[in-house]
Amino acid sequence: MSGRLVHVGSAVVDFVYRIDALPAPGTEKTATSYSRVAGGGFNMMVAARRTGMKVVFGGQLGTGADGDFLRAALAAEGIETLTPPSPLKDSGNCVAMISSDAERTFVSWPGAESVLTPDMMAPVQVVPGDWVFTSGYTLSYPGSREALADWIEALPAEIPVVFDPTPVIAEIPRPILDRALARTAWLSCNEDEAAEIAGRGDAQTVAIRLLAEHCPKAAGVVIRAGAHGCLVRLAEGGTRAIPGFAVSAVDTNGAGDTHIGAFVSALSRGLPPCEAARYANAAAAVSVTRHGGSSAPTDSEIQEFLSHRDQGAIAHDWEDATAT
């Protein structure tokens, strides 16, 4: 295994309610279950850690019950927190409502992770071989975006930056987004996020535009399509659709985080990008068969899954993407 994953995104506490369906406006539902769990960037870190990568957290955790809860959850997974508790506020939280069709609806409240200064980032030091990850959430907050963009730009050129723009991409000012993309080595996003950056079109065309016009230093981009798998476009040329796997999903919360964490972990130990993407598809497929956002499987569980699921791939309408 080469290097660490240095995660400079955000972790929050999730309040998870399981319901049969979303309530109509002005009405009430009684949940079938409730849990308080670590969420946000925690899910991606767990996926990388459980698949063998050393992970450290360089984001901000708060002073209070939620910050303490997150620090304990990270420690339990063997993930070191590099920064001291923020004196400004407690960590943020998110209400997640998981309906019977495994879809999720969120309402979030930003906390300490939404405020960042250069001094707060001072303890986060990278060394050769490290991988840095950040997400659109931290770049969307007015109190953290400039400091994080400055920190990313100041990284040594040989440190690869993995970027997930997340569903809040429209809230990231375009100049900030462009600065992050310009330093990105691997972009992982869904189809809507890719289109927000590079415009609408078929996935292969959008992936080509992402690399040619927005991510000049990237080795490649991954466009995720949930159960249908993902599309990988390499800067050196070539596009390949990597099919997903047929499973009975019970909870899709954290599936994208699991995919990214497993993908980076696989890349860090030398797997070729398309093999790493297949590995990540399998990790995400296993995760959605389990309840909870931090349900990422271990490497041995992924290998076991792959050994039996070669015939269970799901096609997508980009299946015929060819090397170009």
C-alpha positions as CSV (number, residue, x, y, z in Angstrom):
1,M,0.0,0.0,0.0
2,S,1.4,3.4,-1.0
3,G,0.7,6.5,1.0
4,R,-2.2,7.8,3.0
5,L,-5.5,9.2,2.2
6,V,-5.6,12.7,3.6
7,H,-9.3,13.7,3.8
8,V,-9.9,17.4,4.0
9,G,-13.7,17.3,3.4
10,S,-16.4,17.4,6.1
11,A,-17.8,14.8,8.5
12,V,-21.2,15.3,10.1
13,V,-23.6,13.4,12.4
14,D,-26.5,11.8,10.6
15,F,-29.9,11.4,12.3
16,V,-31.4,8.6,10.2
17,Y,-35.1,8.0,10.1
18,R,-36.6,5.0,8.2
19,I,-40.0,5.6,6.8
20,D,-42.3,3.8,4.3
21,A,-42.6,7.0,2.2
22,L,-42.1,10.7,2.6
23,P,-44.9,12.5,4.3
24,A,-47.1,14.9,2.3
25,P,-46.5,18.6,3.1
26,G,-48.1,19.5,6.4
27,T,-48.5,15.9,7.6
28,E,-46.6,13.6,9.9
29,K,-45.0,10.2,9.7
30,T,-43.8,7.8,12.4
31,A,-40.5,6.3,11.6
32,T,-39.9,2.6,11.8
33,S,-36.4,3.1,13.1
34,Y,-34.0,5.8,14.2
35,S,-30.3,5.9,14.5
36,R,-27.5,8.5,15.2
37,V,-24.4,7.7,13.1
38,A,-21.3,9.4,11.7
39,G,-21.9,10.5,8.2
40,G,-20.8,12.8,5.4
41,G,-17.1,12.4,4.6
42,F,-16.9,9.7,7.3
43,N,-18.4,7.2,4.9
44,M,-15.8,7.7,2.2
45,M,-13.0,7.5,4.8
46,V,-14.4,4.2,6.1
47,A,-14.5,2.7,2.6
48,A,-10.9,3.5,2.0
49,R,-9.8,2.3,5.5
50,R,-11.7,-1.0,5.4
51,T,-10.1,-1.8,2.0
52,G,-6.6,-1.4,3.4
53,M,-5.6,2.3,3.0
54,K,-4.3,4.3,5.9
55,V,-6.6,7.3,6.3
56,V,-6.2,10.6,8.3
57,F,-8.8,13.3,8.7
58,G,-7.7,16.9,8.2
59,G,-11.1,18.6,8.2
60,Q,-12.8,20.4,11.1
61,L,-14.7,18.8,14.0
62,G,-16.5,20.9,16.5
63,T,-16.5,21.3,20.3
64,G,-19.6,19.6,21.7
65,A,-21.6,16.4,21.7
66,D,-21.5,15.9,17.9
67,G,-17.8,16.7,17.5
68,D,-17.0,14.2,20.3
69,F,-19.2,11.6,18.7
70,L,-17.4,12.0,15.3
71,R,-14.0,11.9,16.9
72,A,-14.9,8.6,18.7
73,A,-16.3,7.1,15.4
74,L,-13.1,8.0,13.5
75,A,-10.9,6.5,16.2
76,A,-12.9,3.3,16.2
77,E,-12.1,2.9,12.5
78,G,-8.4,3.6,13.1
79,I,-8.6,7.0,11.4
80,E,-6.5,9.7,13.1
81,T,-7.9,13.3,13.3
82,L,-5.1,15.8,12.6
83,T,-6.8,19.0,13.7
84,P,-7.8,20.1,17.2
85,P,-11.5,20.7,18.0
86,S,-12.7,23.9,16.5
87,P,-13.5,26.4,19.3
88,L,-16.2,28.1,17.2
89,K,-19.0,25.7,17.2
90,D,-20.1,22.0,17.3
91,S,-20.0,19.8,14.3
92,G,-22.9,19.9,11.9
93,N,-25.6,17.3,11.4
94,C,-27.9,16.0,8.8
95,V,-31.4,14.5,9.0
96,A,-31.6,11.6,6.5
97,M,-35.0,10.0,5.7
98,I,-34.7,6.6,4.1
99,S,-37.9,5.4,2.4
100,S,-38.9,1.8,1.6
101,D,-37.6,2.1,-2.0
102,A,-34.1,2.7,-0.5
103,E,-34.0,6.3,-1.6
104,R,-33.0,9.1,0.8
105,T,-33.9,12.7,1.5
106,F,-31.7,15.0,3.4
107,V,-31.9,18.2,5.5
108,S,-28.5,19.4,6.8
109,W,-27.2,22.0,9.3
110,P,-23.6,23.1,8.8
111,G,-21.4,23.3,11.8
112,A,-17.7,23.5,12.5
113,E,-16.9,21.9,9.2
114,S,-18.2,25.0,7.4
115,V,-15.6,27.4,8.9
116,L,-11.9,27.1,7.8
117,T,-8.9,29.3,8.1
118,P,-5.2,28.8,7.1
119,D,-4.3,28.5,10.7
120,M,-6.8,25.7,11.1
121,M,-5.2,23.8,8.2
122,A,-1.7,24.2,9.6
123,P,-1.6,20.8,11.3
124,V,-2.5,19.0,8.0
125,Q,0.8,18.2,6.4
126,V,1.2,15.9,3.4
127,V,4.2,13.7,2.4
128,P,5.2,12.1,-0.8
129,G,2.9,9.2,-1.6
130,D,-0.1,10.7,0.0
131,W,-3.5,11.1,-1.7
132,V,-5.7,14.2,-0.9
133,F,-9.4,14.1,-1.1
134,T,-11.9,16.9,-0.9
135,S,-15.6,17.4,-1.7
136,G,-17.9,20.1,-2.9
137,Y,-19.5,20.5,0.5
138,T,-16.4,22.3,2.1
139,L,-16.0,24.3,-1.1
140,S,-19.7,25.4,-1.0
141,Y,-19.5,27.0,2.5
142,P,-18.7,30.7,2.4
143,G,-16.6,30.4,5.6
144,S,-14.3,27.6,4.3
145,R,-14.1,27.7,0.5
146,E,-11.3,30.3,0.0
147,A,-9.0,28.7,2.7
148,L,-9.5,25.2,1.2
149,A,-9.0,26.3,-2.4
150,D,-5.7,28.1,-1.3
151,W,-4.5,25.0,0.6
152,I,-5.2,22.7,-2.4
153,E,-3.4,25.0,-4.8
154,A,-0.4,25.1,-2.5
155,L,0.0,21.3,-2.5
156,P,3.2,19.9,-4.1
157,A,2.6,19.0,-7.7
158,E,3.2,15.3,-7.2
159,I,0.3,14.9,-4.7
160,P,-2.8,13.6,-6.4
161,V,-6.1,15.4,-5.5
162,V,-9.3,13.4,-5.8
163,F,-12.4,15.6,-6.0
164,D,-16.1,14.8,-5.6
165,P,-18.2,17.9,-6.4
166,T,-21.3,16.3,-4.6
167,P,-25.0,17.4,-5.1
168,V,-24.2,20.9,-3.8
169,I,-22.1,21.7,-6.8
170,A,-24.5,24.5,-7.9
171,E,-23.7,26.3,-4.6
172,I,-20.0,26.4,-5.3
173,P,-19.0,29.7,-6.9
174,R,-17.6,29.0,-10.4
175,P,-14.2,30.5,-9.7
176,I,-13.7,28.3,-6.7
177,L,-14.9,25.3,-8.6
178,D,-12.5,26.0,-11.4
179,R,-9.6,26.3,-9.0
180,A,-10.4,22.9,-7.5
181,L,-10.9,21.3,-10.9
182,A,-7.6,22.7,-12.2
183,R,-5.7,20.8,-9.4
184,T,-7.8,17.6,-9.7
185,A,-6.0,14.3,-10.6
186,W,-9.2,12.2,-10.4
187,L,-12.7,13.6,-10.6
188,S,-15.5,11.3,-9.5
189,C,-19.1,12.6,-9.9
190,N,-22.6,11.5,-11.0
191,E,-24.2,12.3,-14.3
192,D,-26.0,15.4,-13.1
193,E,-22.8,16.8,-11.5
194,A,-20.8,16.2,-14.6
195,A,-23.4,18.0,-16.7
196,E,-23.3,21.0,-14.2
197,I,-19.6,21.3,-14.9
198,A,-19.4,20.6,-18.6
199,G,-22.9,20.9,-20.0
200,R,-25.4,18.2,-21.2
201,G,-24.6,15.4,-23.6
202,D,-24.0,11.7,-23.6
203,A,-21.8,10.6,-20.9
204,Q,-18.8,9.9,-23.1
205,T,-18.9,13.3,-24.7
206,V,-19.3,15.0,-21.3
207,A,-16.3,13.0,-19.9
208,I,-14.2,14.1,-22.8
209,R,-15.2,17.8,-22.2
210,L,-14.4,17.5,-18.5
211,L,-10.9,16.5,-19.2
212,A,-10.2,18.8,-22.2
213,E,-11.8,22.0,-20.8
214,H,-12.0,21.7,-17.0
215,C,-9.5,19.3,-15.5
216,P,-6.2,19.9,-17.4
217,K,-4.1,18.0,-14.9
218,A,-6.4,15.0,-14.4
219,A,-5.4,11.5,-15.1
220,G,-9.1,10.7,-15.7
221,V,-12.7,11.1,-14.7
222,V,-15.2,8.7,-13.3
223,I,-18.9,9.3,-13.9
224,R,-21.0,7.2,-11.6
225,A,-24.5,5.9,-12.4
226,G,-25.6,4.2,-9.2
227,A,-26.6,0.6,-9.8
228,H,-25.6,0.8,-13.4
229,G,-21.9,1.2,-12.6
230,C,-19.7,4.0,-14.0
231,L,-17.9,5.3,-17.0
232,V,-14.2,5.9,-16.9
233,R,-12.4,8.3,-19.3
234,L,-8.6,8.5,-19.2
235,A,-6.7,11.6,-20.1
236,E,-4.3,9.5,-22.3
237,G,-7.4,8.5,-24.3
238,G,-10.0,5.8,-24.1
239,T,-13.4,5.5,-22.5
240,R,-14.8,2.4,-20.9
241,A,-18.1,1.6,-19.4
242,I,-17.8,-0.5,-16.2
243,P,-21.1,-2.3,-15.5
244,G,-22.7,-2.4,-12.1
245,F,-24.0,-5.4,-10.2
246,A,-27.5,-6.6,-9.6
247,V,-28.3,-6.6,-5.9
248,S,-31.3,-6.1,-3.7
249,A,-30.7,-2.6,-2.3
250,V,-32.1,-1.7,1.2
251,D,-30.2,1.6,1.7
252,T,-28.4,3.7,-0.9
253,N,-27.2,6.2,1.6
254,G,-23.4,6.5,1.3
255,A,-23.1,4.4,-1.8
256,G,-21.3,7.1,-3.8
257,D,-18.9,7.7,-0.8
258,T,-18.2,4.0,-0.7
259,H,-17.5,4.0,-4.4
260,I,-15.0,6.8,-4.2
261,G,-13.2,5.5,-1.1
262,A,-12.8,2.0,-2.6
263,F,-11.7,3.5,-6.0
264,V,-8.9,5.6,-4.4
265,S,-7.8,2.7,-2.2
266,A,-7.5,0.5,-5.3
267,L,-5.6,3.1,-7.3
268,S,-3.2,3.7,-4.4
269,R,-2.1,0.0,-4.4
270,G,-1.5,0.1,-8.1
271,L,-4.7,-1.3,-9.7
272,P,-5.3,0.1,-13.3
273,P,-8.1,2.7,-13.3
274,C,-10.7,0.4,-14.9
275,E,-10.0,-2.4,-12.6
276,A,-10.2,0.0,-9.7
277,A,-13.6,1.2,-11.0
278,R,-14.9,-2.4,-11.1
279,Y,-13.7,-2.9,-7.6
280,A,-15.5,0.3,-6.5
281,N,-18.7,-0.8,-8.3
282,A,-18.6,-4.0,-6.3
283,A,-17.9,-2.2,-3.0
284,A,-20.9,0.1,-3.6
285,A,-23.1,-2.8,-4.6
286,V,-22.3,-4.6,-1.3
287,S,-22.8,-1.4,0.7
288,V,-26.4,-0.9,-0.5
289,T,-27.4,-4.3,0.7
290,R,-26.7,-3.1,4.3
291,H,-28.3,-0.5,6.4
292,G,-26.3,2.6,7.2
293,G,-24.2,5.1,5.3
294,S,-20.9,3.7,6.6
295,S,-21.7,0.2,5.4
296,A,-18.6,-0.2,3.2
297,P,-17.3,-3.8,2.9
298,T,-13.7,-5.0,3.6
299,D,-11.3,-5.9,0.8
300,S,-11.9,-9.6,1.5
301,E,-15.7,-9.1,1.2
302,I,-15.3,-7.3,-2.1
303,Q,-13.1,-10.1,-3.5
304,E,-15.6,-12.7,-2.4
305,F,-18.4,-10.8,-4.0
306,L,-16.5,-10.4,-7.3
307,S,-15.6,-14.1,-7.4
308,H,-19.3,-15.0,-7.6
309,R,-20.9,-12.0,-9.4
310,D,-19.3,-11.9,-12.9
311,Q,-22.7,-12.8,-14.4
312,G,-24.6,-10.2,-12.4
313,A,-23.6,-7.0,-14.1
314,I,-26.2,-4.4,-15.0
315,A,-26.1,-2.8,-18.4
316,H,-26.6,0.9,-19.0
317,D,-27.3,3.0,-22.0
318,W,-23.6,4.0,-22.2
319,E,-22.6,0.3,-22.3
320,D,-21.3,0.6,-25.9
321,A,-18.7,3.3,-25.1
322,T,-15.6,2.5,-27.0
323,A,-12.0,3.7,-26.8
324,T,-11.5,7.0,-28.6
